[in-house]
Amino acid sequence: MKRSDINSVRQALERLREALEADLRVLRPTTACGTVPTETNLELVAQIESDLARVDAAFQRLQTGLYGYCVGCGDEIELNRLRADPVATLCLGCSRRVQRRASHC
């Protein structure tokens, strides 16, 4: 992956992190201000926290040089896929295999 591509992905990850943190700032006061949080709010907070963990993991892979490589097969993840989903950990082929297996359950 070229340096310019890595910088572009890093910026996308930073924007994604900022957006997720902004969403948490909106949702958390609802759960912390004495009102009983709805199940939906709790689920949204949990999902956003999970998404933030995926962003943190992507930053960690960037730092270690493992970013952009599929955890399934070790091949490079397609750049367009990373642009569409900067936290992707699977190449398109492995992602399809996982989806097929999940649909058979």
C-alpha positions in Angstrom: 0.0 0.0 0.0 1.4 3.4 -1.0 2.1 6.0 1.7 -0.6 8.3 0.2 -3.2 5.5 0.5 -2.1 4.9 4.1 -2.5 8.6 4.9 -5.9 8.6 3.3 -7.1 5.6 5.3 -5.7 7.1 8.5 -7.7 10.3 7.9 -10.8 8.2 7.2 -10.3 6.3 10.4 -9.8 9.6 12.3 -13.1 11.0 10.9 -14.9 7.8 11.7 -13.6 7.9 15.3 -14.7 11.5 15.7 -18.2 10.7 14.4 -18.6 7.7 16.7 -17.4 9.7 19.7 -19.8 12.5 18.8 -22.6 9.9 18.7 -21.6 8.6 22.1 -21.6 12.1 23.6 -25.2 12.5 22.4 -26.3 9.1 23.7 -24.4 8.8 27.0 -26.0 11.8 28.7 -29.4 10.1 28.2 -28.1 7.1 30.1 -26.2 9.1 32.8 -28.6 11.9 33.7 -30.9 10.0 36.0 -33.4 9.0 33.4 -33.8 5.3 32.8 -32.0 4.4 29.6 -34.1 2.7 27.0 -33.0 -0.7 25.7 -32.5 0.9 22.3 -30.1 3.5 23.8 -28.1 0.8 25.6 -27.9 -1.2 22.4 -26.8 1.8 20.4 -24.1 2.7 23.0 -22.8 -0.9 22.9 -22.7 -0.9 19.1 -20.9 2.4 19.0 -18.4 1.2 21.6 -17.8 -2.0 19.5 -17.3 0.2 16.4 -14.8 2.3 18.3 -12.9 -0.8 19.3 -12.7 -1.8 15.6 -11.3 1.6 14.8 -8.7 1.3 17.6 -7.8 -2.2 16.2 -7.4 -0.7 12.7 -5.1 2.0 14.1 -3.1 -0.7 15.9 -2.7 -2.6 12.6 -1.5 0.6 11.0 1.2 1.0 13.6 2.4 -2.6 13.3 2.3 -2.7 9.5 -0.4 -5.3 9.4 -3.1 -2.9 8.2 -4.5 -3.9 4.8 -3.8 -7.6 5.1 -6.6 -10.1 5.4 -6.8 -11.9 8.8 -8.3 -14.9 6.9 -5.8 -15.6 4.1 -3.0 -13.0 4.6 -3.5 -11.5 1.1 -3.9 -7.7 0.7 -7.3 -6.4 1.2 -8.6 -4.5 -1.9 -8.0 -0.8 -1.6 -11.5 0.1 -2.7 -12.8 -2.2 0.1 -10.6 -0.4 2.6 -11.8 3.0 1.3 -15.4 1.9 1.7 -14.8 0.2 5.1 -11.5 1.3 6.7 -11.9 -1.1 9.6 -12.3 -4.2 7.3 -10.2 -7.2 8.3 -11.1 -9.6 5.6 -10.6 -9.5 1.8 -13.6 -9.7 -0.4 -13.1 -13.5 -1.0 -12.8 -14.3 2.7 -15.7 -12.0 3.6 -18.0 -13.9 1.1 -16.9 -17.3 2.5 -17.8 -16.1 6.0 -21.2 -14.8 4.8 -22.0 -18.0 3.0 -21.2 -20.1 6.1 -23.3 -17.8 8.3 -26.3 -18.1 5.9 -26.1 -21.9 6.1 -26.6 -21.9 9.9 
